[in-house]
Each structure stands twice: as C-alpha cells, then as structure tokens.
Amino acid sequence: MGELAHGTMLIGALAGTACTMAGLRGRHALDLAAAAVMLAAMVDMAFIGFLPALVWAVLLLTTGLALGARLRRFRAADGRGIRDHRSSRELHRALAFIVGAWAFAGATASGVAASAHDHAAAAGLAFGAAVVAMTVFGGWLVVGLLRGGRGSRLHAAEAASTTVMLAAMALPSLVPALG
C-alpha cells in the first residue's frame, strides 16, 4: 500500500503544481513557492528521503500558516468570508498544508512507545477526522467550482488533486490507527 500511496501523492502534487503554474496570471509568488514545497516534500518522501519528516512537517506548516495569513488579508479586503469560491479555495489550500504537516509529523512519531499507545491512537483518530473533514470540504469545493463555469475548471482540478493527495498521505498512517 505504501507504493500506491506514494504514487498517488506524487501525482496529486504534480497536478497541483501544474494547475498553479497554469493559473499564474493572478497568483502570487507564495502560491508558486507553496506548490514547490509540496512537490519537493512528496518527491523526497516517495523516492529520496533526504530530509527528515519533521523538517518537512515544519516547512509544510509554515507554508500553510503563510497561506492562511494571506487569506485573512483577502477576507478583510472584500469582507465576504468563505461564501465565495476564492476564499474557500484559499482556505482549502492553507488547511491542506497544515493537515499535510500533521501527516508528516505522524510519520515521525510512528515508532511511539507502547506506554504511549493510547495517546497515539487518539491522535490517529483526530488526524483521521481532520482528513475526512478536508476530503468532504474538498469535494464540496470541487462541485461548487465545477458549477461555476468554464473559468473555474483549473481551480477545481487543483482542489481535487490536493484532496486526493491529502487522502493518500493520510492512508498509511490511518490504517494502523484503525487496526
């Protein structure tokens, strides 16, 4: 299952990066940097193993927080909240990085002591709930974007690839938590 999960994560990261690069017209450098960090993390996790998972967790968390801080500025500027799809996309992207960082941190803590098993199981279930919530949010976002017309298809593809990648990241750590 590990190879399938790594392959799915890598395909999701590649698709998300391609969508980000294709939609650069209105994007900031932060979007491109975030896509590069996620792609590098997936490549390293799948093939190389150059950096420890904890380093990737910190990088992903920092990127997610930067994306979230930018969302706050967008929301303050237009005053609409997450009812519009742009804010929802930005929120989904920021949360995906944060939950992805949680997945990397969980991979670091996979060798917990037997005395900490109950705590690890509870953390695994909380992580599973976060992934399910992100998957539902991603599905809702993709459907809403696809209803938005032709101009939203690129954003829908990005949201779908991020959602699939996040679910694939979570699967290896969730299966032991459920067993």
CNS distance restraints for C-alpha pairs under 8 A (distance, minus, plus):
assign (resid   1 and name CA) (resid   5 and name CA) 6.15 0.50 0.50
assign (resid   1 and name CA) (resid 172 and name CA) 7.36 0.50 0.50
assign (resid   2 and name CA) (resid   6 and name CA) 6.06 0.50 0.50
assign (resid   2 and name CA) (resid 172 and name CA) 6.55 0.50 0.50
assign (resid   3 and name CA) (resid   7 and name CA) 6.02 0.50 0.50
assign (resid   3 and name CA) (resid  46 and name CA) 7.89 0.50 0.50
assign (resid   4 and name CA) (resid   8 and name CA) 6.12 0.50 0.50
assign (resid   5 and name CA) (resid   9 and name CA) 6.06 0.50 0.50
assign (resid   5 and name CA) (resid 168 and name CA) 5.00 0.50 0.50
assign (resid   5 and name CA) (resid 169 and name CA) 6.59 0.50 0.50
assign (resid   5 and name CA) (resid 171 and name CA) 7.13 0.50 0.50
assign (resid   5 and name CA) (resid 172 and name CA) 7.25 0.50 0.50
assign (resid   6 and name CA) (resid  10 and name CA) 6.07 0.50 0.50
assign (resid   6 and name CA) (resid  42 and name CA) 7.56 0.50 0.50
assign (resid   6 and name CA) (resid  45 and name CA) 7.57 0.50 0.50
assign (resid   6 and name CA) (resid  46 and name CA) 5.28 0.50 0.50
assign (resid   6 and name CA) (resid 168 and name CA) 7.33 0.50 0.50
assign (resid   6 and name CA) (resid 169 and name CA) 7.52 0.50 0.50
assign (resid   7 and name CA) (resid  11 and name CA) 6.15 0.50 0.50
assign (resid   7 and name CA) (resid  46 and name CA) 7.43 0.50 0.50
assign (resid   8 and name CA) (resid  12 and name CA) 6.07 0.50 0.50
assign (resid   8 and name CA) (resid 164 and name CA) 7.49 0.50 0.50
assign (resid   8 and name CA) (resid 165 and name CA) 6.26 0.50 0.50
assign (resid   8 and name CA) (resid 168 and name CA) 6.12 0.50 0.50
assign (resid   9 and name CA) (resid  13 and name CA) 6.09 0.50 0.50
assign (resid   9 and name CA) (resid  42 and name CA) 6.43 0.50 0.50
assign (resid   9 and name CA) (resid 164 and name CA) 7.48 0.50 0.50
assign (resid   9 and name CA) (resid 165 and name CA) 4.44 0.50 0.50
assign (resid   9 and name CA) (resid 166 and name CA) 7.25 0.50 0.50
assign (resid   9 and name CA) (resid 168 and name CA) 5.69 0.50 0.50
assign (resid   9 and name CA) (resid 169 and name CA) 6.26 0.50 0.50
assign (resid  10 and name CA) (resid  14 and name CA) 6.06 0.50 0.50
assign (resid  10 and name CA) (resid  39 and name CA) 7.26 0.50 0.50
assign (resid  10 and name CA) (resid  42 and name CA) 5.61 0.50 0.50
assign (resid  10 and name CA) (resid  43 and name CA) 6.54 0.50 0.50
assign (resid  10 and name CA) (resid  46 and name CA) 7.43 0.50 0.50
assign (resid  10 and name CA) (resid 165 and name CA) 7.46 0.50 0.50
assign (resid  11 and name CA) (resid  15 and name CA) 6.06 0.50 0.50
assign (resid  11 and name CA) (resid 161 and name CA) 7.95 0.50 0.50
assign (resid  11 and name CA) (resid 165 and name CA) 7.61 0.50 0.50
assign (resid  12 and name CA) (resid  16 and name CA) 6.02 0.50 0.50
assign (resid  12 and name CA) (resid 161 and name CA) 4.62 0.50 0.50
assign (resid  12 and name CA) (resid 162 and name CA) 6.04 0.50 0.50
assign (resid  12 and name CA) (resid 164 and name CA) 6.38 0.50 0.50
assign (resid  12 and name CA) (resid 165 and name CA) 4.75 0.50 0.50
assign (resid  13 and name CA) (resid  17 and name CA) 6.06 0.50 0.50
assign (resid  13 and name CA) (resid  35 and name CA) 7.59 0.50 0.50
assign (resid  13 and name CA) (resid  38 and name CA) 6.48 0.50 0.50
assign (resid  13 and name CA) (resid  39 and name CA) 5.15 0.50 0.50
assign (resid  13 and name CA) (resid  42 and name CA) 6.86 0.50 0.50
assign (resid  13 and name CA) (resid 161 and name CA) 7.13 0.50 0.50
assign (resid  13 and name CA) (resid 162 and name CA) 7.08 0.50 0.50
assign (resid  13 and name CA) (resid 165 and name CA) 6.65 0.50 0.50
assign (resid  14 and name CA) (resid  18 and name CA) 6.08 0.50 0.50
assign (resid  14 and name CA) (resid  39 and name CA) 6.50 0.50 0.50
assign (resid  15 and name CA) (resid  19 and name CA) 6.12 0.50 0.50
assign (resid  15 and name CA) (resid 157 and name CA) 7.85 0.50 0.50
assign (resid  15 and name CA) (resid 158 and name CA) 6.91 0.50 0.50
assign (resid  15 and name CA) (resid 161 and name CA) 6.10 0.50 0.50
assign (resid  16 and name CA) (resid  20 and name CA) 6.14 0.50 0.50
assign (resid  16 and name CA) (resid  35 and name CA) 6.94 0.50 0.50
assign (resid  16 and name CA) (resid 157 and name CA) 7.66 0.50 0.50
assign (resid  16 and name CA) (resid 158 and name CA) 4.96 0.50 0.50
assign (resid  16 and name CA) (resid 159 and name CA) 7.78 0.50 0.50
assign (resid  16 and name CA) (resid 161 and name CA) 5.78 0.50 0.50
assign (resid  16 and name CA) (resid 162 and name CA) 6.33 0.50 0.50
assign (resid  17 and name CA) (resid  21 and name CA) 6.13 0.50 0.50
assign (resid  17 and name CA) (resid  32 and name CA) 7.63 0.50 0.50
assign (resid  17 and name CA) (resid  35 and name CA) 5.16 0.50 0.50
assign (resid  17 and name CA) (resid  36 and name CA) 7.01 0.50 0.50
assign (resid  17 and name CA) (resid  39 and name CA) 7.11 0.50 0.50
assign (resid  18 and name CA) (resid  22 and name CA) 5.99 0.50 0.50
assign (resid  19 and name CA) (resid  23 and name CA) 6.09 0.50 0.50
assign (resid  19 and name CA) (resid 154 and name CA) 6.18 0.50 0.50
assign (resid  19 and name CA) (resid 155 and name CA) 7.30 0.50 0.50
assign (resid  19 and name CA) (resid 157 and name CA) 7.14 0.50 0.50
assign (resid  19 and name CA) (resid 158 and name CA) 5.65 0.50 0.50
assign (resid  20 and name CA) (resid  24 and name CA) 6.16 0.50 0.50
assign (resid  20 and name CA) (resid  27 and name CA) 7.88 0.50 0.50
assign (resid  20 and name CA) (resid  31 and name CA) 6.96 0.50 0.50
assign (resid  20 and name CA) (resid  32 and name CA) 6.56 0.50 0.50
assign (resid  20 and name CA) (resid  35 and name CA) 7.05 0.50 0.50
assign (resid  20 and name CA) (resid 158 and name CA) 7.42 0.50 0.50
assign (resid  21 and name CA) (resid  32 and name CA) 6.98 0.50 0.50
assign (resid  23 and name CA) (resid  27 and name CA) 6.92 0.50 0.50
assign (resid  23 and name CA) (resid 154 and name CA) 7.38 0.50 0.50
assign (resid  24 and name CA) (resid  28 and name CA) 7.47 0.50 0.50
assign (resid  27 and name CA) (resid  31 and name CA) 6.28 0.50 0.50
assign (resid  27 and name CA) (resid  32 and name CA) 7.83 0.50 0.50
assign (resid  28 and name CA) (resid  32 and name CA) 7.09 0.50 0.50
assign (resid  29 and name CA) (resid  33 and name CA) 6.12 0.50 0.50
assign (resid  30 and name CA) (resid  34 and name CA) 5.90 0.50 0.50
assign (resid  30 and name CA) (resid  67 and name CA) 7.53 0.50 0.50
assign (resid  31 and name CA) (resid  35 and name CA) 6.19 0.50 0.50
assign (resid  32 and name CA) (resid  36 and name CA) 6.16 0.50 0.50
assign (resid  33 and name CA) (resid  37 and name CA) 6.16 0.50 0.50
assign (resid  34 and name CA) (resid  38 and name CA) 6.25 0.50 0.50
assign (resid  34 and name CA) (resid  63 and name CA) 6.14 0.50 0.50
assign (resid  35 and name CA) (resid  39 and name CA) 6.08 0.50 0.50
assign (resid  36 and name CA) (resid  40 and name CA) 5.97 0.50 0.50
assign (resid  37 and name CA) (resid  41 and name CA) 6.08 0.50 0.50
assign (resid  37 and name CA) (resid  59 and name CA) 7.48 0.50 0.50
assign (resid  37 and name CA) (resid  60 and name CA) 7.20 0.50 0.50
assign (resid  38 and name CA) (resid  42 and name CA) 6.22 0.50 0.50
assign (resid  38 and name CA) (resid  60 and name CA) 7.14 0.50 0.50
assign (resid  38 and name CA) (resid  97 and name CA) 7.89 0.50 0.50
assign (resid  39 and name CA) (resid  43 and name CA) 6.13 0.50 0.50
assign (resid  40 and name CA) (resid  44 and name CA) 5.97 0.50 0.50
assign (resid  41 and name CA) (resid  45 and name CA) 5.98 0.50 0.50
assign (resid  41 and name CA) (resid  56 and name CA) 6.25 0.50 0.50
assign (resid  42 and name CA) (resid  46 and name CA) 5.95 0.50 0.50
assign (resid  43 and name CA) (resid  47 and name CA) 5.83 0.50 0.50
assign (resid  43 and name CA) (resid  48 and name CA) 6.95 0.50 0.50
assign (resid  44 and name CA) (resid  48 and name CA) 4.66 0.50 0.50
assign (resid  44 and name CA) (resid  49 and name CA) 5.05 0.50 0.50
assign (resid  44 and name CA) (resid  50 and name CA) 6.30 0.50 0.50
assign (resid  44 and name CA) (resid  51 and name CA) 7.26 0.50 0.50
assign (resid  45 and name CA) (resid  49 and name CA) 5.52 0.50 0.50
assign (resid  45 and name CA) (resid  53 and name CA) 7.85 0.50 0.50
assign (resid  51 and name CA) (resid  55 and name CA) 6.42 0.50 0.50
assign (resid  51 and name CA) (resid  56 and name CA) 7.08 0.50 0.50
assign (resid  52 and name CA) (resid  56 and name CA) 6.81 0.50 0.50
assign (resid  53 and name CA) (resid  57 and name CA) 6.11 0.50 0.50
assign (resid  53 and name CA) (resid 104 and name CA) 5.39 0.50 0.50
assign (resid  53 and name CA) (resid 105 and name CA) 6.53 0.50 0.50
assign (resid  53 and name CA) (resid 107 and name CA) 6.82 0.50 0.50
assign (resid  53 and name CA) (resid 108 and name CA) 5.84 0.50 0.50
assign (resid  54 and name CA) (resid  58 and name CA) 6.28 0.50 0.50
assign (resid  54 and name CA) (resid 104 and name CA) 6.54 0.50 0.50
assign (resid  54 and name CA) (resid 105 and name CA) 5.67 0.50 0.50
assign (resid  54 and name CA) (resid 108 and name CA) 6.25 0.50 0.50
assign (resid  55 and name CA) (resid  59 and name CA) 6.26 0.50 0.50
assign (resid  56 and name CA) (resid  60 and name CA) 5.98 0.50 0.50
assign (resid  56 and name CA) (resid 101 and name CA) 7.06 0.50 0.50
assign (resid  56 and name CA) (resid 104 and name CA) 6.76 0.50 0.50
assign (resid  57 and name CA) (resid  61 and name CA) 5.97 0.50 0.50
assign (resid  57 and name CA) (resid 100 and name CA) 7.47 0.50 0.50
assign (resid  57 and name CA) (resid 101 and name CA) 4.12 0.50 0.50
assign (resid  57 and name CA) (resid 102 and name CA) 6.70 0.50 0.50
assign (resid  57 and name CA) (resid 103 and name CA) 7.75 0.50 0.50
assign (resid  57 and name CA) (resid 104 and name CA) 5.19 0.50 0.50
assign (resid  57 and name CA) (resid 105 and name CA) 5.66 0.50 0.50
assign (resid  58 and name CA) (resid  62 and name CA) 6.03 0.50 0.50
assign (resid  58 and name CA) (resid 101 and name CA) 6.81 0.50 0.50
assign (resid  59 and name CA) (resid  63 and name CA) 6.13 0.50 0.50
assign (resid  59 and name CA) (resid 101 and name CA) 7.77 0.50 0.50
assign (resid  60 and name CA) (resid  64 and name CA) 6.04 0.50 0.50
assign (resid  60 and name CA) (resid  97 and name CA) 5.41 0.50 0.50
assign (resid  60 and name CA) (resid  98 and name CA) 6.44 0.50 0.50
assign (resid  60 and name CA) (resid 100 and name CA) 6.89 0.50 0.50
assign (resid  60 and name CA) (resid 101 and name CA) 5.17 0.50 0.50
assign (resid  61 and name CA) (resid  65 and name CA) 6.13 0.50 0.50
assign (resid  61 and name CA) (resid  97 and name CA) 6.18 0.50 0.50
assign (resid  61 and name CA) (resid  98 and name CA) 4.96 0.50 0.50
assign (resid  61 and name CA) (resid 100 and name CA) 7.92 0.50 0.50
assign (resid  61 and name CA) (resid 101 and name CA) 5.37 0.50 0.50
assign (resid  62 and name CA) (resid  66 and name CA) 6.19 0.50 0.50
assign (resid  63 and name CA) (resid  67 and name CA) 6.19 0.50 0.50
assign (resid  63 and name CA) (resid  94 and name CA) 7.70 0.50 0.50
assign (resid  63 and name CA) (resid  97 and name CA) 6.82 0.50 0.50
assign (resid  64 and name CA) (resid  68 and name CA) 6.06 0.50 0.50
assign (resid  64 and name CA) (resid  93 and name CA) 7.52 0.50 0.50
assign (resid  64 and name CA) (resid  94 and name CA) 4.44 0.50 0.50
assign (resid  64 and name CA) (resid  95 and name CA) 6.43 0.50 0.50
assign (resid  64 and name CA) (resid  96 and name CA) 7.41 0.50 0.50
assign (resid  64 and name CA) (resid  97 and name CA) 4.73 0.50 0.50
assign (resid  64 and name CA) (resid  98 and name CA) 5.26 0.50 0.50
assign (resid  65 and name CA) (resid  69 and name CA) 6.04 0.50 0.50
assign (resid  65 and name CA) (resid  94 and name CA) 6.72 0.50 0.50
assign (resid  65 and name CA) (resid  98 and name CA) 7.41 0.50 0.50
assign (resid  66 and name CA) (resid  70 and name CA) 6.33 0.50 0.50
assign (resid  66 and name CA) (resid  94 and name CA) 7.89 0.50 0.50
assign (resid  67 and name CA) (resid  71 and name CA) 6.32 0.50 0.50
assign (resid  67 and name CA) (resid  90 and name CA) 7.26 0.50 0.50
assign (resid  67 and name CA) (resid  93 and name CA) 7.49 0.50 0.50
assign (resid  67 and name CA) (resid  94 and name CA) 5.18 0.50 0.50
assign (resid  68 and name CA) (resid  72 and name CA) 6.45 0.50 0.50
assign (resid  68 and name CA) (resid  90 and name CA) 7.47 0.50 0.50
assign (resid  68 and name CA) (resid  91 and name CA) 6.66 0.50 0.50
assign (resid  68 and name CA) (resid  94 and name CA) 5.30 0.50 0.50
assign (resid  68 and name CA) (resid  95 and name CA) 7.78 0.50 0.50
assign (resid  69 and name CA) (resid  73 and name CA) 6.65 0.50 0.50
assign (resid  70 and name CA) (resid  74 and name CA) 6.33 0.50 0.50
assign (resid  71 and name CA) (resid  75 and name CA) 6.08 0.50 0.50
assign (resid  71 and name CA) (resid  87 and name CA) 6.82 0.50 0.50
assign (resid  71 and name CA) (resid  90 and name CA) 6.19 0.50 0.50
assign (resid  71 and name CA) (resid  91 and name CA) 6.80 0.50 0.50
assign (resid  72 and name CA) (resid  76 and name CA) 6.10 0.50 0.50
assign (resid  73 and name CA) (resid  77 and name CA) 6.19 0.50 0.50
assign (resid  74 and name CA) (resid  78 and name CA) 6.43 0.50 0.50
assign (resid  74 and name CA) (resid  87 and name CA) 7.53 0.50 0.50
assign (resid  75 and name CA) (resid  79 and name CA) 5.24 0.50 0.50
assign (resid  75 and name CA) (resid  80 and name CA) 6.23 0.50 0.50
assign (resid  75 and name CA) (resid  81 and name CA) 5.77 0.50 0.50
assign (resid  75 and name CA) (resid  87 and name CA) 7.09 0.50 0.50
assign (resid  80 and name CA) (resid  84 and name CA) 7.00 0.50 0.50
assign (resid  81 and name CA) (resid  87 and name CA) 6.86 0.50 0.50
assign (resid  82 and name CA) (resid  86 and name CA) 7.86 0.50 0.50
assign (resid  82 and name CA) (resid  87 and name CA) 5.03 0.50 0.50
assign (resid  82 and name CA) (resid  88 and name CA) 5.14 0.50 0.50
assign (resid  82 and name CA) (resid  91 and name CA) 7.91 0.50 0.50
assign (resid  83 and name CA) (resid  87 and name CA) 7.34 0.50 0.50
assign (resid  83 and name CA) (resid  88 and name CA) 7.10 0.50 0.50
assign (resid  84 and name CA) (resid  88 and name CA) 6.46 0.50 0.50
assign (resid  85 and name CA) (resid  89 and name CA) 5.93 0.50 0.50
assign (resid  85 and name CA) (resid 141 and name CA) 7.43 0.50 0.50
assign (resid  85 and name CA) (resid 144 and name CA) 7.52 0.50 0.50
assign (resid  85 and name CA) (resid 145 and name CA) 6.91 0.50 0.50
assign (resid  86 and name CA) (resid  90 and name CA) 6.24 0.50 0.50
assign (resid  87 and name CA) (resid  91 and name CA) 6.04 0.50 0.50
assign (resid  88 and name CA) (resid  92 and name CA) 6.01 0.50 0.50
assign (resid  88 and name CA) (resid 141 and name CA) 7.10 0.50 0.50
assign (resid  89 and name CA) (resid  93 and name CA) 6.12 0.50 0.50
assign (resid  89 and name CA) (resid 141 and name CA) 7.23 0.50 0.50
assign (resid  89 and name CA) (resid 155 and name CA) 7.70 0.50 0.50
assign (resid  89 and name CA) (resid 159 and name CA) 7.12 0.50 0.50
assign (resid  90 and name CA) (resid  94 and name CA) 6.20 0.50 0.50
assign (resid  91 and name CA) (resid  95 and name CA) 6.07 0.50 0.50
assign (resid  92 and name CA) (resid  96 and name CA) 5.95 0.50 0.50
assign (resid  92 and name CA) (resid 134 and name CA) 7.56 0.50 0.50
assign (resid  92 and name CA) (resid 137 and name CA) 7.45 0.50 0.50
assign (resid  92 and name CA) (resid 138 and name CA) 6.92 0.50 0.50
assign (resid  92 and name CA) (resid 159 and name CA) 7.57 0.50 0.50
assign (resid  93 and name CA) (resid  97 and name CA) 6.53 0.50 0.50
assign (resid  93 and name CA) (resid 159 and name CA) 7.65 0.50 0.50
assign (resid  93 and name CA) (resid 162 and name CA) 7.60 0.50 0.50
assign (resid  94 and name CA) (resid  98 and name CA) 6.50 0.50 0.50
assign (resid  95 and name CA) (resid  99 and name CA) 6.02 0.50 0.50
assign (resid  95 and name CA) (resid 134 and name CA) 7.79 0.50 0.50
assign (resid  96 and name CA) (resid 100 and name CA) 5.79 0.50 0.50
assign (resid  96 and name CA) (resid 134 and name CA) 7.32 0.50 0.50
assign (resid  96 and name CA) (resid 162 and name CA) 7.13 0.50 0.50
assign (resid  96 and name CA) (resid 163 and name CA) 7.69 0.50 0.50
assign (resid  96 and name CA) (resid 166 and name CA) 6.80 0.50 0.50
assign (resid  97 and name CA) (resid 101 and name CA) 6.07 0.50 0.50
assign (resid  98 and name CA) (resid 102 and name CA) 6.40 0.50 0.50
assign (resid  99 and name CA) (resid 103 and name CA) 6.35 0.50 0.50
assign (resid  99 and name CA) (resid 127 and name CA) 7.93 0.50 0.50
assign (resid  99 and name CA) (resid 130 and name CA) 7.23 0.50 0.50
assign (resid  99 and name CA) (resid 131 and name CA) 7.26 0.50 0.50
assign (resid  99 and name CA) (resid 166 and name CA) 7.79 0.50 0.50
assign (resid 100 and name CA) (resid 104 and name CA) 6.41 0.50 0.50
assign (resid 100 and name CA) (resid 166 and name CA) 6.40 0.50 0.50
assign (resid 100 and name CA) (resid 169 and name CA) 7.17 0.50 0.50
assign (resid 101 and name CA) (resid 105 and name CA) 6.13 0.50 0.50
assign (resid 102 and name CA) (resid 106 and name CA) 6.01 0.50 0.50
assign (resid 102 and name CA) (resid 127 and name CA) 7.53 0.50 0.50
assign (resid 103 and name CA) (resid 107 and name CA) 6.27 0.50 0.50
assign (resid 103 and name CA) (resid 127 and name CA) 7.86 0.50 0.50
assign (resid 103 and name CA) (resid 169 and name CA) 6.57 0.50 0.50
assign (resid 103 and name CA) (resid 170 and name CA) 6.07 0.50 0.50
assign (resid 103 and name CA) (resid 173 and name CA) 7.43 0.50 0.50
assign (resid 104 and name CA) (resid 108 and name CA) 6.45 0.50 0.50
assign (resid 105 and name CA) (resid 109 and name CA) 6.39 0.50 0.50
assign (resid 106 and name CA) (resid 110 and name CA) 6.10 0.50 0.50
assign (resid 106 and name CA) (resid 173 and name CA) 7.02 0.50 0.50
assign (resid 107 and name CA) (resid 173 and name CA) 6.92 0.50 0.50
assign (resid 110 and name CA) (resid 173 and name CA) 7.95 0.50 0.50
assign (resid 112 and name CA) (resid 116 and name CA) 6.38 0.50 0.50
assign (resid 112 and name CA) (resid 117 and name CA) 6.97 0.50 0.50
assign (resid 112 and name CA) (resid 120 and name CA) 7.39 0.50 0.50
assign (resid 113 and name CA) (resid 117 and name CA) 6.67 0.50 0.50
assign (resid 116 and name CA) (resid 120 and name CA) 6.15 0.50 0.50
assign (resid 117 and name CA) (resid 121 and name CA) 6.04 0.50 0.50
assign (resid 118 and name CA) (resid 122 and name CA) 6.28 0.50 0.50
assign (resid 119 and name CA) (resid 123 and name CA) 6.16 0.50 0.50
assign (resid 120 and name CA) (resid 124 and name CA) 6.01 0.50 0.50
assign (resid 121 and name CA) (resid 125 and name CA) 6.24 0.50 0.50
assign (resid 121 and name CA) (resid 177 and name CA) 5.69 0.50 0.50
assign (resid 122 and name CA) (resid 126 and name CA) 6.23 0.50 0.50
assign (resid 123 and name CA) (resid 127 and name CA) 6.09 0.50 0.50
assign (resid 124 and name CA) (resid 128 and name CA) 6.08 0.50 0.50
assign (resid 124 and name CA) (resid 173 and name CA) 7.50 0.50 0.50
assign (resid 124 and name CA) (resid 174 and name CA) 6.45 0.50 0.50
assign (resid 124 and name CA) (resid 177 and name CA) 5.57 0.50 0.50
assign (resid 125 and name CA) (resid 129 and name CA) 6.19 0.50 0.50
assign (resid 125 and name CA) (resid 174 and name CA) 7.74 0.50 0.50
assign (resid 125 and name CA) (resid 177 and name CA) 6.89 0.50 0.50
assign (resid 125 and name CA) (resid 178 and name CA) 7.88 0.50 0.50
assign (resid 126 and name CA) (resid 130 and name CA) 6.29 0.50 0.50
assign (resid 127 and name CA) (resid 131 and name CA) 6.23 0.50 0.50
assign (resid 127 and name CA) (resid 174 and name CA) 7.98 0.50 0.50
assign (resid 128 and name CA) (resid 132 and name CA) 6.16 0.50 0.50
assign (resid 128 and name CA) (resid 170 and name CA) 7.49 0.50 0.50
assign (resid 128 and name CA) (resid 174 and name CA) 6.36 0.50 0.50
assign (resid 129 and name CA) (resid 133 and name CA) 6.09 0.50 0.50
assign (resid 130 and name CA) (resid 134 and name CA) 6.12 0.50 0.50
assign (resid 131 and name CA) (resid 135 and name CA) 6.03 0.50 0.50
assign (resid 131 and name CA) (resid 166 and name CA) 7.30 0.50 0.50
assign (resid 131 and name CA) (resid 167 and name CA) 6.56 0.50 0.50
assign (resid 131 and name CA) (resid 170 and name CA) 7.02 0.50 0.50
assign (resid 132 and name CA) (resid 136 and name CA) 6.18 0.50 0.50
assign (resid 133 and name CA) (resid 137 and name CA) 6.05 0.50 0.50
assign (resid 134 and name CA) (resid 138 and name CA) 5.87 0.50 0.50
assign (resid 134 and name CA) (resid 163 and name CA) 7.13 0.50 0.50
assign (resid 135 and name CA) (resid 139 and name CA) 6.08 0.50 0.50
assign (resid 135 and name CA) (resid 163 and name CA) 5.72 0.50 0.50
assign (resid 135 and name CA) (resid 164 and name CA) 7.83 0.50 0.50
assign (resid 135 and name CA) (resid 166 and name CA) 8.00 0.50 0.50
assign (resid 135 and name CA) (resid 167 and name CA) 7.06 0.50 0.50
assign (resid 136 and name CA) (resid 140 and name CA) 6.13 0.50 0.50
assign (resid 137 and name CA) (resid 141 and name CA) 6.08 0.50 0.50
assign (resid 138 and name CA) (resid 142 and name CA) 6.10 0.50 0.50
assign (resid 138 and name CA) (resid 159 and name CA) 6.16 0.50 0.50
assign (resid 138 and name CA) (resid 160 and name CA) 6.59 0.50 0.50
assign (resid 138 and name CA) (resid 162 and name CA) 8.00 0.50 0.50
assign (resid 138 and name CA) (resid 163 and name CA) 5.62 0.50 0.50
assign (resid 139 and name CA) (resid 143 and name CA) 6.23 0.50 0.50
assign (resid 139 and name CA) (resid 160 and name CA) 7.19 0.50 0.50
assign (resid 139 and name CA) (resid 163 and name CA) 7.69 0.50 0.50
assign (resid 140 and name CA) (resid 144 and name CA) 6.17 0.50 0.50
assign (resid 141 and name CA) (resid 145 and name CA) 6.02 0.50 0.50
assign (resid 141 and name CA) (resid 156 and name CA) 7.34 0.50 0.50
assign (resid 141 and name CA) (resid 159 and name CA) 7.13 0.50 0.50
assign (resid 142 and name CA) (resid 146 and name CA) 6.06 0.50 0.50
assign (resid 142 and name CA) (resid 156 and name CA) 4.80 0.50 0.50
assign (resid 142 and name CA) (resid 157 and name CA) 7.52 0.50 0.50
assign (resid 142 and name CA) (resid 159 and name CA) 6.18 0.50 0.50
assign (resid 142 and name CA) (resid 160 and name CA) 6.23 0.50 0.50
assign (resid 143 and name CA) (resid 147 and name CA) 6.28 0.50 0.50
assign (resid 143 and name CA) (resid 156 and name CA) 7.72 0.50 0.50
assign (resid 144 and name CA) (resid 148 and name CA) 6.34 0.50 0.50
assign (resid 145 and name CA) (resid 149 and name CA) 7.30 0.50 0.50
assign (resid 145 and name CA) (resid 152 and name CA) 5.42 0.50 0.50
assign (resid 145 and name CA) (resid 153 and name CA) 6.76 0.50 0.50
assign (resid 145 and name CA) (resid 155 and name CA) 7.04 0.50 0.50
assign (resid 145 and name CA) (resid 156 and name CA) 5.44 0.50 0.50
assign (resid 146 and name CA) (resid 150 and name CA) 7.56 0.50 0.50
assign (resid 146 and name CA) (resid 152 and name CA) 6.27 0.50 0.50
assign (resid 146 and name CA) (resid 153 and name CA) 5.94 0.50 0.50
assign (resid 146 and name CA) (resid 156 and name CA) 6.25 0.50 0.50
assign (resid 148 and name CA) (resid 152 and name CA) 5.94 0.50 0.50
assign (resid 149 and name CA) (resid 153 and name CA) 7.21 0.50 0.50
assign (resid 152 and name CA) (resid 156 and name CA) 6.14 0.50 0.50
assign (resid 153 and name CA) (resid 157 and name CA) 6.10 0.50 0.50
assign (resid 154 and name CA) (resid 158 and name CA) 6.27 0.50 0.50
assign (resid 155 and name CA) (resid 159 and name CA) 6.16 0.50 0.50
assign (resid 156 and name CA) (resid 160 and name CA) 6.04 0.50 0.50
assign (resid 157 and name CA) (resid 161 and name CA) 6.04 0.50 0.50
assign (resid 158 and name CA) (resid 162 and name CA) 6.13 0.50 0.50
assign (resid 159 and name CA) (resid 163 and name CA) 6.11 0.50 0.50
assign (resid 160 and name CA) (resid 164 and name CA) 6.17 0.50 0.50
assign (resid 161 and name CA) (resid 165 and name CA) 5.99 0.50 0.50
assign (resid 162 and name CA) (resid 166 and name CA) 6.06 0.50 0.50
assign (resid 163 and name CA) (resid 167 and name CA) 6.24 0.50 0.50
assign (resid 164 and name CA) (resid 168 and name CA) 6.17 0.50 0.50
assign (resid 165 and name CA) (resid 169 and name CA) 6.13 0.50 0.50
assign (resid 166 and name CA) (resid 170 and name CA) 6.26 0.50 0.50
assign (resid 167 and name CA) (resid 171 and name CA) 6.19 0.50 0.50
assign (resid 168 and name CA) (resid 172 and name CA) 7.63 0.50 0.50
assign (resid 169 and name CA) (resid 173 and name CA) 7.90 0.50 0.50
assign (resid 170 and name CA) (resid 174 and name CA) 5.97 0.50 0.50
assign (resid 171 and name CA) (resid 175 and name CA) 6.10 0.50 0.50
assign (resid 172 and name CA) (resid 176 and name CA) 7.40 0.50 0.50
assign (resid 173 and name CA) (resid 177 and name CA) 6.79 0.50 0.50
assign (resid 174 and name CA) (resid 178 and name CA) 6.21 0.50 0.50
assign (resid 175 and name CA) (resid 179 and name CA) 6.36 0.50 0.50
